[in-house]
Amino acid sequence: MLRWGDHKVDVERTIAAHGQAALAAAAGMSSTVIGRMRRYDDEQPIKPETWTKLQAGITQLAPCEYV
């Protein structure tokens, strides 16, 4: 789970459902960056622009997978 302000995103659940490459492609990010984020501590804060990319990518893959 990653967070930005009061928002949280479950990257692991999305990757389990769709794959890391699919999330990276949908979010316009590299798989390396997504892989690095998977090693963050629970609810580690991320940059606003990273949040925006992840939220957009997850919404494309499965609209209800971010909290």
C-alpha positions as YAML, in Angstrom:
chain: A
units: angstrom
residues:
- id: 1
  name: MET
  ca: [0.00, 0.00, 0.00]
- id: 2
  name: LEU
  ca: [1.39, 3.38, -1.00]
- id: 3
  name: ARG
  ca: [-0.02, 6.71, 0.09]
- id: 4
  name: TRP
  ca: [-0.19, 10.33, -0.95]
- id: 5
  name: GLY
  ca: [-1.93, 12.55, 1.59]
- id: 6
  name: ASP
  ca: [-5.16, 10.81, 2.57]
- id: 7
  name: HIS
  ca: [-5.15, 8.66, -0.57]
- id: 8
  name: LYS
  ca: [-3.91, 5.08, -0.64]
- id: 9
  name: VAL
  ca: [-3.21, 2.73, -3.53]
- id: 10
  name: ASP
  ca: [-2.81, -1.05, -3.39]
- id: 11
  name: VAL
  ca: [-0.17, -1.68, -6.05]
- id: 12
  name: GLU
  ca: [0.35, -5.32, -5.04]
- id: 13
  name: ARG
  ca: [-3.31, -6.23, -5.57]
- id: 14
  name: THR
  ca: [-3.30, -4.60, -8.99]
- id: 15
  name: ILE
  ca: [-0.07, -6.36, -9.98]
- id: 16
  name: ALA
  ca: [-1.47, -9.70, -8.78]
- id: 17
  name: ALA
  ca: [-4.56, -9.18, -10.93]
- id: 18
  name: HIS
  ca: [-2.97, -7.69, -14.06]
- id: 19
  name: GLY
  ca: [0.82, -8.00, -13.91]
- id: 20
  name: GLN
  ca: [3.57, -5.50, -13.27]
- id: 21
  name: ALA
  ca: [4.13, -4.82, -16.98]
- id: 22
  name: ALA
  ca: [0.44, -4.03, -17.51]
- id: 23
  name: LEU
  ca: [0.37, -1.57, -14.62]
- id: 24
  name: ALA
  ca: [3.59, 0.06, -15.81]
- id: 25
  name: ALA
  ca: [2.24, 0.44, -19.34]
- id: 26
  name: ALA
  ca: [-1.13, 1.79, -18.17]
- id: 27
  name: ALA
  ca: [0.53, 4.26, -15.81]
- id: 28
  name: GLY
  ca: [3.19, 5.34, -18.30]
- id: 29
  name: MET
  ca: [5.93, 4.24, -15.89]
- id: 30
  name: SER
  ca: [8.75, 1.74, -16.24]
- id: 31
  name: SER
  ca: [8.51, -1.72, -14.69]
- id: 32
  name: THR
  ca: [11.74, -0.90, -12.84]
- id: 33
  name: VAL
  ca: [10.06, 2.01, -11.05]
- id: 34
  name: ILE
  ca: [7.01, -0.11, -10.18]
- id: 35
  name: GLY
  ca: [9.34, -2.86, -8.92]
- id: 36
  name: ARG
  ca: [11.20, -0.40, -6.72]
- id: 37
  name: MET
  ca: [7.92, 0.86, -5.23]
- id: 38
  name: ARG
  ca: [6.95, -2.72, -4.34]
- id: 39
  name: ARG
  ca: [9.83, -2.73, -1.86]
- id: 40
  name: TYR
  ca: [8.63, 0.43, -0.06]
- id: 41
  name: ASP
  ca: [7.44, 0.17, 3.53]
- id: 42
  name: ASP
  ca: [3.70, -0.12, 4.07]
- id: 43
  name: GLU
  ca: [1.94, 3.16, 3.35]
- id: 44
  name: GLN
  ca: [5.19, 4.90, 2.35]
- id: 45
  name: PRO
  ca: [4.45, 8.35, 0.96]
- id: 46
  name: ILE
  ca: [5.06, 8.87, -2.74]
- id: 47
  name: LYS
  ca: [5.39, 11.98, -4.91]
- id: 48
  name: PRO
  ca: [2.17, 13.62, -6.15]
- id: 49
  name: GLU
  ca: [3.11, 13.02, -9.80]
- id: 50
  name: THR
  ca: [3.78, 9.33, -9.08]
- id: 51
  name: TRP
  ca: [0.40, 9.08, -7.36]
- id: 52
  name: THR
  ca: [-1.30, 10.61, -10.39]
- id: 53
  name: LYS
  ca: [0.36, 8.15, -12.78]
- id: 54
  name: LEU
  ca: [-0.44, 5.13, -10.60]
- id: 55
  name: GLN
  ca: [-4.03, 6.20, -10.02]
- id: 56
  name: ALA
  ca: [-4.57, 6.72, -13.75]
- id: 57
  name: GLY
  ca: [-2.98, 3.36, -14.60]
- id: 58
  name: ILE
  ca: [-4.91, 1.43, -11.97]
- id: 59
  name: THR
  ca: [-8.15, 3.11, -13.01]
- id: 60
  name: GLN
  ca: [-7.52, 1.99, -16.60]
- id: 61
  name: LEU
  ca: [-6.90, -1.60, -15.49]
- id: 62
  name: ALA
  ca: [-9.59, -1.92, -12.82]
- id: 63
  name: PRO
  ca: [-11.55, 1.18, -11.79]
- id: 64
  name: CYS
  ca: [-12.17, 0.15, -8.16]
- id: 65
  name: GLU
  ca: [-8.70, -1.03, -7.11]
- id: 66
  name: TYR
  ca: [-7.45, 2.14, -5.44]
- id: 67
  name: VAL
  ca: [-8.75, 3.30, -2.08]
...
